[in-house]
Amino acid sequence: METNRRQFLKILGFSTLSGLGSIPAIWALTPNSELGTPNSGKRWAMVVDMKKFKTEEDYKKCIDACHSVHNVPDFGNSKDEVKWIWKMPYKNTFPEQEDDYISGEMKQISFMVLCNHCKNPPCVRVCPTKATFKRADGIVQMDYHRCIGCRFCMAACPYGSRSFNFRDPRPFIKEKNTEYPTRAKGVVEKCNFCEERLAKGLMPACVEACKDNKALIFGDINDPNSEVRKILESNYTIRRKPELGTQPGVYYIV
């Protein structure tokens, strides 16, 4: 790995100013390509069809599937809550589109939200150890071993899509999935678009759980023949906070 002196001093200076000068330099200098980043020409995206979420059970089965597969702890209180996918009121999901003339029914809908896997993710730019990085296929991924708990990524994310483990999460996992790693106290975590399932040719757990009513549609947006691309071309969709220029990879049919 070749790194010029200017790049090294730049990263070292940033770490020192952030109070993080004790971070091993190799963490900050390792390029994302060495983290197993795929280079397939794909761009994964998800469509959330809110017309299909009609009951509490519709939300619950998607959330439970995700949290069960990824060993998301249940602390039993909102203060320590860790969430990968959850529901949120319209006014919090789309604050910039709040309007007196929007129907009362729309304002009462709970929207399914998750990490947006942005094309231009601000969380990646601020992470001093590259624990957060963007893969070539658009997935914004995390390396839990690199996370030092600085929470810069949480401050940078405009969607509130990241959770911090203020407590050891392991005792609060109802039933551990041995095929996915657990996290430790002091680590940030979030949705990963089920990259470990995609590697096996499977759909994300939440999408699989909602397959009966197709409330969630997932696929390669770069493929003009993919289902997700066809749905985007035939339906009007909105994205969260588009004015920020992050270009979210999650679209909503309302």
PyMOL commands that set and color helices and strands:
alter all, ss='L'
color gray80, all
select helices_A, chain A and resi 5-17+25-29+32-35+50-52+56-69+90-93+95-97+104-108+122-126+152-156+170-172+195-198+205-209+227-234+242-244
alter helices_A, ss='H'
color red, helices_A
select strands_A, chain A and resi 44-49+85-89+110-114+132-134+140-142+163-164+188-189+216-220+250-253
alter strands_A, ss='S'
color yellow, strands_A
deselect
rebuild
show_as cartoon
